[in-house]
Amino acid sequence: MENKIFLDTDFLIDFLRNKEFAISFINQNEKKFHLCMSIISLFELYYGAFKDQSIKKISSVDNLAERINVYDLNHQIVKEAGKIYAELERNGKTVEFRDILIGATALVSNGFLKTGNVKHFERIKGLKMIK
């Protein structure tokens, strides 16, 4: 399983909300591809669950983290993220720093990113996306 698909937080939220397109995508692709998420996405999911003070949502995030491979940040990823962020800032095209870390994780890991926020991520040069 060489090909990696990183699932962005927005897509994972749709999955946790039982949206058919998200469930179908994961069911169709989890045997063909290495489905992943950035540790940043996992943070965002836990943040939302704890913000809602929902034991059920926290448990759902726990279960998702066992099903989808979670990629931690490392030196190479944060270095690339810093480079991307500085370049975007110089060009006046900044993106939220968490999205930069998610995008850099997919880029450095040579994976694709599945997201509904194409506008944010298309600013990251070389990032391959699945719409």
PyMOL commands that set and color helices and strands:
alter all, ss='L'
color gray80, all
select helices_A, chain A and resi 9-16+20-29+39-51+55-67+75-90+97-108+118-121
alter helices_A, ss='H'
color red, helices_A
select strands_A, chain A and resi 4-7+34-38+69-71+112-114+128-130
alter strands_A, ss='S'
color yellow, strands_A
deselect
rebuild
show_as cartoon
